[in-house]
Amino acid sequence: MSLISVSDVMRWVPQATEREELVAEVIGMAQARAEAYCKRKLELSQYTDYIDVTSDEDWLLLSNYPVVVSNDKPVVVTLDPDGSKQVLGSNAYDIDTLGGMIIRVDGYNWPVGQRAVKVEYYAGYTSDTCPVDIKQALLQIASWILESRGVVGVSDQSVGGITTRYEPVVNGLPVSVGSLLDPYRAVTIR
């Protein structure tokens, strides 16, 4: 299921009129471009991260966020520094759900080693929890894809004495759309 619907696109994107057969495909393309730009998945999914811990830290950064925690979407943290596969109790850590960080609160640090910690969790947005600026970006990307069909790589186009200048593209998206998604780009801390 996508973060925006066919009816969203039909309502907000004038270029979608009489192109309904393309809209579902364009939604998939728009979401894929947004996810590539953000360097992470945006839609709610289940993840398993194997984390290399290189220094004595009390926090770990997950590959996706926001983390969703509920009875039917638990977070399971397994320590495996020596192959013992010890499941860590939830009272040993706190989760910064918005930032996708797990912080030890039991007085210990995470064990150092390759694939030292395994975290199974759910993260991402649904169409109901998706921030409005991401939805706006997805609608603008869908509009851009529909409008720019056949003019990929063109910065200016003249037809019948009317010149159309297209917005510069950076990292695969128009600059204005990228600015909407910038707060949601994955950050790598090493």
Steps between C-alpha positions, in 0.01 A plus 500: 500500500635843408520814710281686250202365309375522144220727621758731669686535171181548298386773741831690525681446172340664194731302268332180619172583324430245230813303597343289772653181361847639576434637847552179702829440319605863551426474874744208526762696306448810716539304823810321369660835408417647841645195675817513287539868585441435872731195490244294691157345469213727596211253511433296814684167475669242719879521523789299639822693555827325583713772655878512515599672824846653463536686827375494857166681451167502680300586185439340159354656188250289303480510121134607493270725698260598645494181703150371569458311827179327605384160623476373143819682391760423768867589497726201563867565582738204496858520623732259328858598580616140541223300338291472816198681350373672813167684456518828689200595715317817400579654840871511400450761226290795391401572143507843340223408258520815287878487457535122478744471788524236774663614823618268778356605836611205712850632568669295226626588155436302184748215445775582250534276196384423148128427488504531878138610527194388306192722513165388360248783475235682298560847362354745254177677422154398392277724289342613829826578683699641207609863560333750270828618349583145388151468348547836328837387365349174371221691325754741347719211384195331344413826325859544383515146363173544312603842368854410400426178310713514188705803607743331737826693515350809332547828685317725249243417237348733238178417318311752288696796635435405863803396702467278805790495745515195725621518857855373564522138611733400784534142626223390264234752609411863431670726755172618659385141557836406650468785748171348624670163551831625645382466864423131434832399341688229684804620688806280534703539818833320518 
